[in-house]
Amino acid sequence: MIEIMQLIPVGILAGILGYLLGIGGGVLIVPVLVLIFGYPVHTAVAASLASITVGSVLISASNLNRNLVNVPLAVTLETVTILGALIGGYISVSVSERPILIMFSIITLITAYLMWKKTVSTEDAETPPDEGSGFYSGSYTDEVRGRVIHYRVKRVHLSMLVSSAAGVISSMLGVGGGFFKVPAMNILSGVPLRVATATSNFMIGFTAAAGSVAYIFHGYVRPQIAGSIIVGVLIGSAFATAKLRKVTDNRIKKIFIAVLLLIAVQMFIKALG
């Protein structure tokens, strides 16, 4: 019982990180459950996917009200992501823990590097209002800068390619795919980072739900573990959507990189052990 209660703070932190980074908190939940609490990786992934699904609903409701979610782009990318998630879920249950952990480490390191070198700033992504036409174009009120930001989405086909791979990876690693899709939308398609994280949060709920199918079928979902994490995620998400709206893009970028580097090292050590 005490151990189950200890999982709630993990969920709270995951909910906050999920809101800020658009990655659903899976990069925290999976390593903590595996490395600290000693749960099998498949059990950890199943709990993570369940919590991502629930957290996405709460966070996305707030982001939709603030016009931060690019719905046309989300629908397009999610179409290919869900297919990948279904495939990845069935692949992962027949793969041993070590390859999953090594893959997790490699991908998070690559993502951290890309975010460090290639992140597109809001100023670079911004376009004049008369140039913001197009099916995927959008605008939102930036609460940090105090003005409306107009932007145009470019090279959607490249983000679709990345999203299909993110779907496979998300269900195999329990991270919702956002850790791949946020950099893709920002770096490849020129979407402002805040919009990319909000759009990712909207998408990952569907991706995680699709990826959960195989884990439910194979009995990896443990209600007490997943339930405790979900309670924490709900608390953390509610706090973040109310109190963290004005966190700057640069701070989000730094947190993103720091979290990914830390988790990559921890999971690689676990794989070697």
N, C-alpha and C positions, 0 to 999 in steps of 0.2 A: 504493500500500500504506500509506504514511504517513497519507494522508487518511482511509483506512478505519479505521485504528487511532484516529484522533482522534475518530471517531464514538462510540467506546465510552464515554468520559466523558459525552458528551451523553445516551446511553442511561441511564447511572447516575443522573444528575440527574433525568431524566424519570421513572425508576422511583420515586425518592424523592418527587417532586412528585405523581406519580400516586397513591401510597399516601396521602399527606396530604390531597389535595384531591379524590380520586375522579374525576379528569378524564383519567386515562390517560397523562398526559405529552405529549399531542399538541400542546398549546398551546406547548410548548417545542420539540419535535422539528421541526414544520413550519417555523416561522420560522427556526430555526438552519440547517436544510438549504437553505432558500431564500435567506436573507439573507447567511449567512456562507460556505456552501459552493457556492452558486450553482446548485443543482439545480432543475430545473423543478418547479413546484408540484405537479403530478400525481404525479411520482416521489416527492416528499417526503410527500405524503398517503398514498401506497401503503405506504411504509416505516413511517409512523406507525401506520397501521391494523394492520399486521402485528405491530408491537411491543406495541401496546395489547392485542391478543388474547392474546399470550403472558404479558405482565405481569399481566393480570387473573386468570389461573389461579393464579399463585403468591400474589398478595395475597389473593384470595378464600378460598384454603384456610386461611390464618391467621385471617381475619375470621370465617369460618364456625365455626371452633373456639371463638372467643370470643363467639359468639352476637350479633355486631354486624350481620349481614346480615338484613334483613327479607325473607325468601324469598317469602312471598305477594305482598308489594308489588312485589318485583323481577320476578316472573313476570308480573304484571298489566301493569306499565309496559313490560316488554321486548316483550310481544306487539305493541304498537302501534309501538314503537321500531324493531323489525326491519323492519317493512313500510316505514316511512319511510326507513330506511337503504338498502334495495334501490332505492327510487325515487331517492333522492339520488345514489347511486352512478352510475346511468345518466344522470342529468341532468348531473353534473359533468364527465364526460368529453367532453361536447360544448359546454362553456362555457369561454371564454377565462380566463386567469389573473386579469386585473384585477378583474372582478366578484367572483370568489372572495375575493380579498384584501380588497376593500372590505367585503364581507359579514362576513368574519372580524373586521375592526376594529370595525364597528358592534356586532356581537353581544357581543363581549368587553367593550366599554365599558358596554353596557346591563347585562350580568351583574355587572360590578364595582360599578356603582351600586346595584343591588338588594341585593348582599351587604353593602354599606356601610350602607344605610338600613333593611333589613328582616329581617336575620338573626334567627332565633328562638333564644334561648339555651336551654341544656339545662334550666335551672330553669323557664323558661316552658313548655317542652314536657313536662316531667315531670307525671305524674298520680298520684294515690293508687292503690295496688295494686288496690283494689276497684272503681276506675273504668276500669281498663285492659282491659276485656273487648272483644271484637270480633275479626273475622277478621284485620284488619291490625294489631292492637295487638301490642306486644312489650315486652321488657325485656332489659337487658344490665347487666353489671357495669362501672361506670365506674371505670377504674383511676386516674384523676386525683382523683375525689371519694371513692373508697373505699366506694361503696355501689351497690346495685342501683337502676337507673333504669327506671321504668315509663312508657310513653308510649302515646298513642292516635293513629292516623293519621286525619286528617280530609280531606275534599274530594279524594278520590282521583281523581275525574273531571277535576279541573283539572290534576293532575299527569300524567294520561294524555294530555291535550291537548298539554301542553308536551312530553311525551316523544315524541309522534308527530312534532312539528316538530324535536326534537333528533335523531331518527333521520335525517331528511333532511340536516340540517346536519352531522352527524357524518361521514357518508360523503363529503360535499362538501369538508369542511375537515380531515378526518383527526384530529379531536379526541375521538372516542368518544362525544360527546353528554353526557358528565358535567358539562361546564361549564354546561349548561342544566338538567340534571336534579337536580343537588345543590341549587341554590337553589329549584327547584320543590318538591322534597320537604320542605325545611326551611321555606320561607316560606309556601307554599300549603297543605301538608299537616301541618305541625307536627312533622315528624320531627327528633329531635335531630341536630345537625350531624355528629357522629361516626358515627351510624347511616346518615345520608344518604350520606356519602362511602363507607362500606363497601358499602352497597347499590348505589351507583353503580358502584363498582369491579367488583362481581359482574356487573352488567348490561352494562358497556361491552365486555367480551370478546365477547359474543354480537353486539352491535351492530357492532363493528369487523369481526368475521368476515364478517357479512352485507354490510357496505359494501365489503369487499375484493374481492368477486366481480367487479365490473365492472372494477376495476383490474387484476386478474389476467388477465381475458379480453382486455383491450386492451394487455397487455404492459408496464404501468407499474411492476411490481414488479421491482427490481434486487436479486438475492440478496445481493451483497456489502454493499450499503448497508443493506438491511433486516436482514441477519444481524448486522452490527456493532452496530446499534442494539439489537437483541434481546439480545445478550450483555450490553450495558451495563444494559438494563432489568432483566434477571434479577439482576444484582449489586445494583443499587440497590434493587429490591423486597425482596430478601432482607435487606439491611441495615435497611431501614425497618421491616419487620415485626418485626424482632428488637429494634431500639433506639429506635424512635420512638413507642411505644405511649402514652406519657404526655404527649404534646404537647397543650396546652390548646386548647379550642374557639376562644378569642379569638385565639390565635396562628395557628391554621389559617385563620381568617377574614382576618386581616391578610395572610398569605402569598397567599391566594387573590386578594385585591384587587390586591396589588402585582404579581403575575405577570400578571394579566389586563390591567392598565393598561400595563405595559411592552410586552407583546406587541401590544396594539392599536395603540399608537403606531408600533412598528416596522413592522407590516404595512401600515399606512396610508401610511407614507413609501414603502414599496416599491411600493405601488399607484400613487402619484403619479409615481414614477420611470419 
